[in-house]
Amino acid sequence: MLLLSLLLAADTTAYTVLNHGRTAGAMLVITSGDTVVVRYHHVDRNRGPRSETRYLIRSGSVQGGETWTLPLYGPEPSPRPQPLDRFTVVGDSVRYKAGDSTRTAALPPGTLYRLRSFTPFDQALLARQLLARPDRSARLLPTGTMRVEIAADTTLRLPSGRKHVRLAMLHVRGSPAAVWLDDNGDLFASDMGWFITIRPEHAAALPALRAIELRYRAAEGEALAKKLAPAPASALAIVNGDLFDSERGVLRPKTTVVIQGDRITAVGPADSIAIPAGATVIDAAGKTVMPGMWDMHTHLFYNSQAVSGPSQLATGLTTVRDLAADLDVAVSHRDRSAAGRLATPRYVLAGFMEGPGRWAGPSEVIVSSEPEALAWIARYDSLGYKQIKLYNLIQQDLLPAIAAETHKRGMRLSGHVPRGLSTPAAVRLGFDEINHAAFLFSTFFPDSLYLPMRAYSAVAATVAPNVNVDGPEMSAMIELFKEKGTVIDGTFNLWLVGEGPVPNVTGQAPTSNDSIAKRSNANYLRLIKRLFDAGVTMVPGTDGSSYNVELETYERAGMPAAAVLQMATIVPARVMRDDRDYGSVAVGKVADLIIVNGKPTEKISELRKVERVIRAGRVYETRALRGALGLN
């Protein structure tokens, strides 16, 4: 009733949420007196956020707020649940929600409470408050500090006339969050990500806004790279280290590696390799020297070059494969990284293709016919992409033509198993690789193949605890993988679930799904061991999760540490046909290697002790990389 009364007597501003030009949701900002209600939702592959936030704003000062997360579909629960977060300013203090209790804290001048809400309206409100302060910064409650920077100031030419807007960057830690403001300090548009909030009548401005924001992000990434740039050296010698020979899976003690430019020029016993005059010498005695590692399942975003890229380097990754990114972002990042202008791993690109439908993935590449599919394959090939990745809604009748064209061009074909196909059928139709191990379980529940997007993960969570991983059906599928040379990019860490008591949905006493979680985890781990024992090629991928945990999961499943290290180095290089230049420490190869202050050939968790990363001959200190991101 409160919302109805607000709507009847309020000033309402409607925004649309766009996914690559397609309507994906909406945001309503309803103002009535001192009360502002923000209702937001967007649909992302049959999932997504929905929220309601209410603010009390008097004379431009935010006096209170509360926010709820709500179900994406269906009616709101009645009674409405407790808010996710709530605060009220009382004089020079603030009362706020902390778990199930309420706390009171002092609110010194210049301090702001940051509500746990995520909408572009919230970002615009914070930016407006910060811009009103002399130093454009504030301490935040419950924790942190924030400052705002006006990164761009432009006048747009729109069908309705000229519009002046500013790009505000909110700095907390890492790459800043972006929001576009109008002359009143109100929200004009969100950042130019996969889901963009803007008023419908202003959508024509998006290309101009995107160009400005991408220039800022590119400059940010390149400035960080210059800050971290290693001192140039005529030659580099890593001496006395224990070298992991990824080709043979053995450790070669007290080995010296010489690098000149971006190539390895000598490898051998420390007492037999001459060190070039003037070379920078790194003593790796007692440490492990090994090839740089690969993450075969990542996604590039416009801020990857300044955040995830340096973080990946610090983890010991020197090559990552992108499996779905906006084309302009992916190509730019790859090319500038290759030129040494970014402090990131090398990028290998896979071209993403999705079919039409309400739950299509966040991409501009939506194909519904064979000519469209072939045209996109040709375009990706012309841009140097090495692989095609298919997604959930691709029409299965297109697969034979897609596979034939992809293979004719020397590219690989991988993906989610499209709706309506089983995993074995996808392999027989030409898939070289399956992305996500969940498909190896959801395929045993055929009805799931016809359900909407994301059904495979939900079904896998139900099916995985109950499948006989040693049974004949799984054995036949594993044998098919071996016969066809199918690669499994399992992202196994995504599918392992927490074990122990969990609260149930009714809010009663905790119940335990411990036995279900244990059975599910045991089956995923058993699946890894079965694939390994059968000789099926596996590559490590994270899709945003922890790379260290992903590798440790394979060891936990029973793979020897040396085999896990090979899977992280030479195996993906061979899969991507890059082993002539990458994947091992050998004369003539690109100087991508890492120095670990530990013994990962004995225990994979020792990889958490990466000390230095050499990318194409450039030496990065892990501590410096992490420090630049505020992670030390």
Long-range contacts (C-beta under 8 A, 24 or more apart in sequence): 3-30, 3-37, 6-30, 6-32, 6-35, 6-37, 13-199, 14-199, 14-200, 15-120, 15-187, 15-197, 15-198, 15-199, 15-200, 16-197, 16-198, 16-199, 16-200, 16-203, 17-41, 17-42, 17-195, 17-196, 17-197, 18-195, 18-196, 18-197, 18-198, 18-203, 18-206, 19-44, 19-194, 19-195, 19-360, 19-362, 20-194, 20-362, 20-363, 20-364, 21-364, 22-360, 24-48, 24-195, 25-195, 27-119, 27-120, 27-121, 27-197, 29-121, 29-187, 34-58, 34-63, 38-117, 38-119, 38-121, 38-122, 40-119, 40-121, 40-197, 41-72, 42-195, 43-72, 43-358, 43-359, 44-194, 44-195, 44-362, 45-359, 45-360, 45-361, 45-362, 45-392, 45-453, 45-454, 46-359, 46-452, 46-453, 46-454, 46-455, 47-72, 47-454, 48-72, 49-118, 51-117, 51-118, 51-119, 53-115, 53-117, 53-119, 53-121, 53-122, 55-125, 56-88, 60-132, 61-89, 62-89, 62-112, 62-113, 62-125, 62-129, 63-88, 63-89, 64-88, 64-89, 65-113, 65-115, 65-117, 66-115, 67-115, 67-116, 67-117, 84-116, 84-117, 85-115, 85-116, 85-117, 87-113, 87-115, 89-113, 94-141, 96-141, 96-142, 98-142, 105-141, 105-142, 107-141, 108-139, 110-138, 110-139, 111-138, 111-139, 111-140, 111-141, 112-138, 112-139, 112-140, 112-141, 112-146, 113-140, 113-141, 113-142, 114-140, 114-141, 114-142, 114-144, 114-146, 119-197, 120-179, 120-187, 120-189, 120-190, 120-191, 120-197, 121-187, 123-170, 123-177, 123-179, 123-187, 123-190, 124-168, 124-179, 124-181, 124-185, 124-186, 124-187, 126-170, 127-168, 127-170, 127-179, 127-181, 127-185, 128-181, 128-185, 128-186, 130-170, 131-168, 131-185, 140-172, 144-172, 144-173, 145-172, 146-170, 146-171, 146-172, 147-171, 149-176, 151-178, 151-216, 152-212, 152-213, 152-216, 154-208, 154-212, 156-202, 156-205, 156-208, 156-209, 158-201, 158-202, 158-204, 158-205, 159-201, 159-204, 160-201, 163-188, 163-202, 163-205, 165-189, 165-205, 165-209, 167-209, 167-212, 167-213, 167-216, 169-216, 173-629, 173-630, 174-306, 174-307, 174-629, 174-630, 175-217, 175-220, 175-303, 175-306, 175-307, 178-213, 178-216, 180-209, 192-302, 193-301, 193-302, 194-326, 194-362, 195-362, 213-302, 214-302, 214-328, 214-329, 214-332, 217-302, 217-303, 217-305, 217-306, 218-305, 218-332, 218-336, 220-303, 220-305, 220-306, 221-305, 221-306, 221-309, 221-336, 221-341, 221-342, 221-343, 221-344, 222-305, 222-336, 222-341, 222-342, 224-305, 224-306, 224-310, 224-343, 224-628, 225-340, 225-341, 225-342, 225-343, 225-344, 227-628, 228-310, 228-343, 228-620, 228-624, 228-625, 228-628, 229-343, 229-618, 230-618, 230-619, 230-620, 231-280, 233-279, 233-280, 233-619, 234-260, 234-276, 234-278, 234-279, 235-259, 235-260, 235-265, 235-275, 235-276, 235-278, 235-279, 235-280, 236-260, 236-279, 236-280, 236-282, 236-591, 236-614, 236-617, 236-619, 237-273, 237-275, 237-276, 237-279, 237-280, 237-281, 237-282, 238-282, 238-284, 238-289, 238-593, 238-595, 239-270, 239-275, 239-281, 239-282, 239-283, 239-284, 239-285, 240-270, 240-283, 240-284, 240-285, 241-284, 241-285, 241-287, 241-288, 241-289, 241-595, 242-284, 242-286, 242-287, 242-288, 242-289, 242-599, 243-267, 243-288, 243-289, 243-290, 243-585, 244-288, 244-289, 244-290, 244-291, 244-562, 244-565, 244-569, 244-585, 244-600, 244-601, 245-584, 245-585, 246-290, 246-291, 246-565, 246-566, 246-569, 246-570, 246-583, 246-584, 246-585, 247-570, 247-584, 247-586, 249-562, 249-563, 249-565, 249-566, 250-562, 251-288, 251-601, 254-285, 255-289, 257-289, 257-585, 257-593, 259-591, 259-614, 259-617, 260-617, 261-617, 262-590, 262-591, 262-616, 262-617, 263-588, 263-589, 263-590, 263-591, 263-617, 264-585, 264-586, 264-587, 264-588, 264-589, 264-590, 264-591, 265-587, 266-587, 267-585, 267-586, 267-587, 280-619, 282-595, 282-612, 282-619, 284-595, 287-595, 287-596, 287-597, 287-598, 287-611, 288-595, 288-596, 288-598, 288-599, 288-600, 288-601, 288-606, 289-585, 289-593, 289-594, 289-595, 289-596, 290-565, 290-569, 290-585, 290-593, 290-594, 290-596, 290-600, 291-318, 291-569, 291-570, 291-582, 291-583, 291-584, 291-585, 291-592, 291-593, 291-594, 292-316, 292-317, 292-318, 292-319, 292-345, 292-569, 292-582, 292-592, 292-593, 292-594, 292-613, 292-614, 292-615, 293-317, 293-318, 293-319, 293-540, 293-547, 293-568, 293-569, 293-594, 293-607, 294-318, 294-319, 294-320, 294-321, 294-539, 294-540, 294-568, 294-569, 294-572, 294-573, 294-583, 295-319, 295-320, 295-321, 295-345, 295-540, 295-541, 295-542, 295-547, 296-320, 296-321, 296-489, 296-539, 296-540, 296-541, 296-572, 296-575, 297-321, 297-323, 297-435, 297-489, 297-491, 297-541, 297-542, 297-543, 298-322, 298-323, 298-541, 298-542, 298-543, 298-544, 299-323, 299-324, 299-325, 299-543, 299-544, 300-325, 300-329, 300-330, 300-333, 300-347, 301-325, 301-329, 302-326, 302-329, 304-329, 304-333, 304-344, 305-333, 305-336, 305-337, 305-342, 305-344, 307-629, 309-333, 309-337, 309-342, 309-343, 309-344, 309-345, 310-343, 310-344, 310-625, 310-628, 310-629, 311-625, 311-626, 311-629, 311-631, 312-344, 312-345, 312-547, 313-343, 313-344, 313-345, 313-613, 313-615, 313-620, 313-625, 314-610, 314-613, 314-620, 314-622, 314-625, 314-626, 314-629, 314-631, 315-547, 315-548, 315-610, 316-594, 316-596, 316-607, 316-610, 316-613, 317-345, 317-547, 318-345, 318-346, 318-592, 318-593, 318-594, 318-613, 318-614, 318-615, 319-345, 319-346, 319-347, 319-348, 319-572, 319-573, 319-578, 319-582, 319-592, 320-345, 320-346, 320-347, 320-348, 321-347, 321-348, 321-349, 321-350, 321-387, 321-541, 321-572, 321-576, 322-347, 322-348, 322-349, 322-350, 323-350, 323-352, 323-389, 323-414, 323-435, 323-541, 323-543, 324-350, 324-352, 324-361, 324-362, 324-363, 324-389, 324-391, 325-349, 325-352, 326-363, 326-364, 327-364, 327-365, 327-383, 331-383, 331-384, 334-384, 340-616, 340-618, 343-620, 343-625, 345-615, 346-582, 346-592, 346-615, 346-616, 348-386, 348-387, 348-576, 348-578, 349-380, 349-383, 349-384, 349-385, 349-386, 349-387, 350-385, 350-386, 350-387, 350-388, 350-389, 350-412, 350-414, 351-376, 351-377, 351-379, 351-380, 351-385, 351-387, 351-388, 351-389, 352-389, 352-391, 353-377, 353-388, 353-389, 353-390, 353-391, 353-394, 353-402, 354-390, 354-391, 354-392, 354-393, 354-394, 355-391, 355-392, 355-393, 355-394, 355-395, 355-418, 356-393, 357-393, 357-453, 359-392, 359-393, 359-452, 359-453, 359-454, 360-391, 360-393, 360-453, 361-391, 361-392, 361-393, 361-453, 363-391, 367-394, 367-398, 368-395, 369-398, 370-398, 370-401, 373-398, 373-401, 373-402, 373-405, 374-401, 374-402, 374-405, 377-402, 377-405, 377-406, 377-409, 377-411, 378-405, 378-409, 380-411, 381-409, 381-411, 385-411, 386-411, 386-412, 386-576, 386-577, 387-411, 387-412, 387-413, 387-414, 387-576, 388-412, 388-413, 388-414, 388-415, 389-414, 389-415, 389-435, 390-414, 390-415, 390-416, 390-418, 390-431, 391-415, 391-416, 391-418, 392-416, 392-418, 392-419, 392-453, 392-454, 392-456, 393-418, 393-419, 393-453, 394-418, 396-420, 396-421, 396-425, 396-429, 399-426, 399-429, 399-430, 400-429, 400-430, 402-430, 403-429, 403-430, 403-431, 404-430, 406-430, 412-575, 412-576, 414-487, 414-489, 416-456, 417-442, 417-443, 417-449, 417-456, 419-449, 419-450, 419-451, 419-452, 419-453, 419-455, 420-449, 420-450, 421-449, 422-446, 422-449, 423-477, 424-476, 424-477, 424-480, 427-480, 427-481, 427-484, 427-486, 428-480, 428-484, 431-486, 432-485, 432-486, 432-487, 433-486, 433-487, 433-488, 433-489, 433-575, 434-486, 434-487, 434-488, 434-489, 435-489, 435-491, 435-541, 436-489, 436-490, 436-491, 436-494, 436-495, 436-543, 437-488, 437-490, 437-491, 437-492, 437-495, 437-524, 437-527, 438-464, 438-494, 438-495, 440-474, 440-477, 440-488, 440-490, 440-527, 441-467, 441-523, 443-477, 444-473, 460-495, 461-495, 461-497, 461-520, 464-495, 464-519, 464-520, 464-523, 464-524, 465-516, 465-517, 465-519, 465-520, 465-523, 466-519, 467-523, 469-523, 469-526, 469-527, 469-530, 470-526, 470-530, 474-527, 474-530, 478-530, 478-531, 478-534, 478-536, 479-534, 481-531, 481-534, 481-536, 482-534, 482-535, 482-536, 485-537, 486-536, 486-537, 487-537, 487-538, 487-539, 487-575, 488-531, 488-536, 488-537, 488-538, 488-539, 489-538, 489-539, 489-541, 490-527, 490-528, 490-538, 490-541, 491-541, 491-542, 491-543, 491-545, 491-550, 492-524, 492-528, 492-550, 492-553, 492-554, 493-542, 493-545, 493-546, 493-549, 493-550, 493-553, 494-543, 494-545, 495-520, 495-524, 496-520, 496-521, 496-524, 496-553, 497-521, 524-557, 525-553, 525-556, 525-557, 525-558, 526-557, 528-553, 528-554, 528-557, 528-558, 528-559, 529-557, 529-558, 529-559, 532-557, 532-558, 532-559, 532-563, 537-571, 537-575, 538-567, 538-571, 539-567, 539-571, 539-572, 539-575, 540-567, 540-568, 540-572, 548-605, 548-607, 548-608, 551-604, 551-607, 552-604, 552-605, 554-604, 555-603, 555-604, 561-600, 561-601, 561-602, 561-603, 561-604, 562-601, 564-604, 565-600, 565-601, 565-604, 590-616, 591-616, 591-617, 592-616
